Amino acid sequence: MPLKLLKCDETIPEREKHVYIKEKGEDTTQFLPLSNIETIPGSLSERGCSYCGAKLVIGGVLKDTIQMIHGPIGCAYDTWHTKRYPSDNGNFQLKYVWSSDMKESHVVFGGEKQLGKSIREAFKEFPDIKRMIVYTTCATALIGDDIKAVVKSAQQELGDVDIFCVECPGFAGVSQSKGHHVLNIAWINEKVGTLEPEITSPYTINVIGDYNIQGDTFVLEKYMEKMGIQIIAHFTGNGTYDSLRGMHRAQLNVTNCARSAGYIANELKKRYGIPRIDVDTWGFDYCQEALRKIGAFFGIEDRAEAVIAEEVAKYQDKMNWYKERLKGKKVCIWTGGPRLWHWTKALEDDLGMQVVSMSSKFGHQEDFEKVIARGQEGTIYIDDGNELEFFEVLEMIRPDVVLTGPRVGALVKKLHLPYVNGHGYHNGPYMGFEGAVNMARDLYNAIYSPLMQLAGIDVRDDEPKKDNSESLKQQSEEVTAYIQERTEEITKFIQERCLWQFHSRSWDREENINGVINKAIAIASGEKLVNESPAEKLHYADAKILVLDLKKKFSWFENSDQAHITAVLELVKQKLIGIAITGSRNGELHHSLY
């Protein structure tokens, strides 16, 4: 089906290019919703600003850093205590908020003196803290305050402090995504390589794009510790300012949120030769795959399998219990960007749920490629959705539960539909094996809570009528099975499962597709491989998991002769290049500044 104009958008027909309903046989070379562009006037966006993307999402997570917002006090308040990212440093970053508290007089006469005063006061009040990030906001950018000059003067005076500037006011981009990019690139330009970390393990990684929401990072740290892997830096969950200065010494970048932190992973690969492996750490099955890839990269598969066996033994029975009760339930995922494609197959494969709609606030075309590739036919995809569109879509699909943030969640509850907080979680963590169980528990509790049924009763009626909850839970028709032709069968499987085909640059995608498929051909043939370079190890890690998955998923794969498998995989390689590179509508793949 082509891009769709919803009834509520008839007065702003440009919205047709932002809504898509997937049909059988369609891929992203035919239909890709517009994204990462200006919000259309008349459409009430749910987006955040660029400053928010830098401060709230990334910088504000650091556990040992003063976050100085140079602007009116509202900019500080709006990005304080709104995300649940704890730390083992007494939650220092959650307790306090810092602002230069710009007033009208500062806007008229300049705010540089006020910023300098605020910086010195902050360090005086927190003498044990020696690191700071200073952010511009709309007001201070418009009047042209030179925050770098102020910071340079303060550093010279105070001596033992290190301050990083983020010049990304709210109006700098179309959404918070601009703030992600600005902070990523500025950090690698100015801070990476300025400190040498202490190396304590032969296996070192950076964990990129995890922000320790309700303890996600603590879960991943536990797995890495058991595998004997040292995490050089967390970007930025439970992370420290100085650890991020030593990111150049890791052997592997393990990337989770590719939207907010894929930029720095790309630059670390380009500048320091550190390979990037994209993983899904949400989802029971996905987490096993992630640990196996990391283990295969370092040649410590036995350690990965030991961790997996221990965790599966603890949590598999619980997952089975929830799957039995959640199977067939319809869910919408309306979040920021990456969680759409991280969560869709996890919910469908681990719990048997049906993802019927996905909406992204700040996703790029790269994100929609992944989302659409992993989604089922009939699923509705929306970029930068507005309130009226949400109402109309809910009426169309009648989901059982919605994964979204508190703002849209309040709207959903008015319709007597349950929601689970997809931004800060209800009762996390949600990452890892225990996280998958926590997420399943919250979904179960939301769907089966009697409060939603009671909410549909109008106590003013003489004979109260219950909301027809059964109609909200009717399952839509099952989507058609994979087409039988084997090349398309494997291509669809890879499109749904594998992130290595969706890196941010066309050259990177081509290198990965060729490298992984060639290694998969060699592994399937029983060829003895010698992986010497980091790139070879990286492609081997992804290929090994791919071949295991293909054998498990398709019985014919293991029983076919080698010539047939090689021919199929060569065609798969060509098809993937056609979909992800030559036929892609993602204009950012070839952007000179991307």
C-alpha positions, -999 to +999 in steps of 0.1 A: +000+000+000+014+034-008+019+061+018-014+069+035-032+102+043-052+097+075-086+114+077-075+137+104-047+150+082-069+161+052-061+198+060-023+191+060-020+166+031+018+167+033+015+143+062+007+115+037+045+112+031+050+104+068+025+075+073+029+040+057+011+007+059+032-023+049+018-048+024+032-081+012+061-079-011+070-043-003+103-032+011+121+001+018+132+006-018+095+012-027+082+031+003+101+049+031+083+075+052+099+109+053+117+115+086+142+138+103+128+169+086+109+199+099+075+193+115+047+204+092+029+235+104-005+225+118+008+191+131+013+192+169+046+173+173+056+152+203+093+159+196+118+174+220+144+201+211+180+197+201+193+209+234+172+183+251+187+156+229+222+166+240+216+172+277+187+150+287+196+119+267+234+118+267+254+143+288+231+144+318+235+107+324+272+111+335+275+103+372+304+126+381+298+158+361+281+191+367+256+199+340+256+236+336+227+249+314+234+284+302+199+298+298+166+306+316+159+284+345+131+266+327+155+249+303+173+233+333+140+223+350+126+208+319+155+183+316+159+175+352+145+144+369+126+133+338+146+102+330+152+073+354+190+068+350+205+060+384+242+056+392+264+040+418+276+075+427+248+083+451+226+093+421+246+126+420+233+135+386+197+130+396+198+151+427+210+184+414+204+208+386+226+237+376+217+268+356+231+303+349+195+314+355+194+340+326+170+369+332+158+396+308+187+419+317+212+392+308+195+387+274+198+425+268+233+431+280+249+396+275+251+366+298+288+357+297+296+372+331+266+354+346+279+321+331+314+326+345+300+334+379+277+303+378+306+280+368+328+292+397+299+289+422+291+254+411+327+241+415+329+259+449+296+242+461+308+208+449+346+207+456+349+170+449+336+174+414+361+185+388+342+179+356+315+200+339+295+202+307+282+236+296+252+238+273+239+267+252+201+272+249+180+292+225+183+324+245+221+324+249+227+313+213+205+340+199+224+367+217+257+352+207+274+345+241+308+330+236+307+301+261+341+287+250+358+319+259+341+319+293+350+282+299+387+288+289+390+316+314+374+295+342+397+266+335+428+287+336+417+302+369+406+270+386+434+249+373+423+213+381+389+212+363+380+200+328+350+215+310+333+205+278+310+228+258+279+217+239+268+244+215+234+230+204+205+253+213+170+240+210+164+255+176+195+240+160+177+210+145+143+195+138+143+173+169+164+161+198+184+140+172+205+170+163+216+173+199+228+136+198+249+143+167+264+176+180+275+161+213+289+129+197+310+147+172+322+175+195+332+149+221+353+128+197+369+160+183+378+175+216+380+149+243+386+113+230+423+105+232+431+130+259+434+104+287+449+069+287+427+044+306+441+016+328+438-017+309+430-047+332+418-073+307+429-086+273+393-080+261+381-044+261+350-028+248+330+005+248+293+001+255+277+028+233+241+040+234+230+027+268+219+051+294+212+029+324+175+034+325+164+019+358+197-001+360+200-014+324+238-008+325+242-028+357+227-058+340+251-055+310+281-049+333+273-082+352+274-102+319+307-086+307+323-092+341+314-128+340+330-131+305+362-114+317+356-083+294+367-048+306+343-020+297+366+010+290+337+035+287+299+036+290+284+061+266+269+072+289+250+050+314+266+051+348+296+066+330+323+090+340+336+120+322+372+107+322+364+072+311+349+087+279+382+104+272+398+070+269+373+054+244+401+051+218+417+022+236+388-003+233+391-032+209+353-033+201+324-008+202+292-026+213+265-003+200+229-005+213+212+028+205+225+035+170+204+067+167+218+086+197+253+073+196+259+057+162+278+088+152+306+083+177+308+046+170+313+055+133+340+080+141+358+056+164+359+031+136+370+057+110+397+074+132+410+046+154+400+014+135+378+002+163+351-021+148+315-015+156+291-044+164+254-035+167+234-056+192+199-058+206+202-060+244+164-059+248+148-093+243+154-127+257+165-143+224+183-111+212+204-110+244+217-145+238+226-135+202+244-103+215+265-123+240+274-149+214+286-122+189+308-106+215+322-140+226+328-149+189+347-116+183+371-123+212+372-161+207+357-167+242+325-184+230+326-208+260+323-179+285+294-165+266+276-198+266+282-202+303+266-169+310+237-177+287+231-211+303+230-196+337+206-168+328+183-190+307+181-215+336+169-186+359+144-169+336+132-192+308+103-206+328+091-172+337+092-161+300+073-192+290+046-183+316+042-148+302+043-159+266+014-183+272-007-153+285+005-126+261+005-146+228-017-129+202-020-096+221-017-065+200+008-038+209+017-004+196+053+009+200+053+047+200+087+058+212+117+079+201+134+059+174+156+028+180+133+010+204+108+004+176+132-019+158+148-032+190+115-043+205+093-054+176+108-088+170+116-093+207+079-090+215+068-111+186+094-138+189+098-140+227+062-134+237+041-142+206+026-106+206+016-088+174+031-053+168+004-035+149+017+001+148+050+019+153+056+056+156+089+075+159+094+110+172+130+116+160+140+086+139+160+090+107+154+071+075+180+046+087+157+038+117+126+034+094+146+010+072+152-012+103+116-008+116+099-016+083+123-045+077+114-061+110+077-053+109+049-075+097+025-068+068-004-046+078+016-027+105+012+011+105+044+032+106+043+069+115+070+096+116+065+125+140+030+114+150+005+139+163-024+135+188-052+133+162-033+106+142-029+086+174-066+087+181-074+076+145-049+048+145-061+035+179-096+033+164-083+015+133-063-012+151-078-016+186-045-026+204-044-043+238-015-022+251+007+007+240+044+012+247+050+049+247+060+079+269+040+095+297+026+123+275+010+100+249+004+075+277-020+100+293-039+103+260-041+065+257-055+061+293-083+084+285-095+058+259-094+031+286-064+015+270-034+004+291+001+018+284+036+009+296+063+036+298+086+029+269+109+058+277+116+055+314+100+020+320+074+011+346+094-013+367+128-019+350+155-027+341+143-040+307+176-050+292+191-085+294+174-117+305+159-104+337+149-073+319+129-092+293+110-108+321+104-074+338+091-060+305+068-091+300+055-087+336+047-050+330+029-058+298+009-086+314+000-064+344-012-036+321-033-058+299-049-078+326-054-051+352-091-048+361-088-010+363-091-006+325-124-025+325-136-005+355-126+027+338-151+020+310-181+020+334-201+052+336-213+053+372-239+079+363-259+053+343-288+035+360-275+003+344-238+008+339-225-006+307-190-020+305-168-010+277-167-037+251-132-048+261-135-080+240-136-059+208-104-042+219-087-076+221-098-092+189-069-104+169-063-094+134-058-120+107-024-137+107+000-123+082+011-145+054+040-169+058+074-163+043+074-167+006+089-200-003+117-191-027+148-196-006+168-165-015+139-142-005+133-164+026+168-158+039+168-121+028+137-115+048+152-132+078+183-111+076+163-079+071+144-087+103+172-098+125+205-083+115+217-048+122+250-050+104+233-042+071+220-008+084+251+012+094+249+049+088+272+052+057+268+033+024+305+022+023+300+008+058+269-011+048+286-026+017+317-036+037+295-054+063+272-071+038+300-085+017+321-094+047+294-112+067+279-131+038+314-142+025+323-154+060+289-172+062+296-190+029+330-201+043+316-213+076+287-232+059+313-249+037+333-260+067+363-240+056+389-233+084+390-196+089+419-174+101+406-141+114+435-117+118+422-082+114+395-066+136+372-064+106+376-101+099+369-109+135+338-086+134+324-102+103+331-137+116+312-129+148+281-119+129+285-146+103+288-174+129+255-164+146+238-160+112+247-195+100+236-210+134+203-191+131+198-202+095+203-239+104+179-235+132+152-216+113+154-235+079+158-272+079+167-272+042+198-251+049+217-278+067+206-305+043+214-287+011+247-292-008+273-266-006+270-254-042+233-247-036+240-228-003+267-207-019+245-198-049+216-188-026+239-167-003+255-149-033+220-139-044+211-128-009+242-106-009+231-089-041+196-085-029+207-069+004+230-045-014+201-036-036+177-029-007+201-013+018+224+006-005+216+011-042+179+011-039+177+028-005+157+061-002+178+071+028+195+103+016+218+104+046+238+074+034+257+096+009+255+129+028+289+146+028+285+157+064+269+125+078 
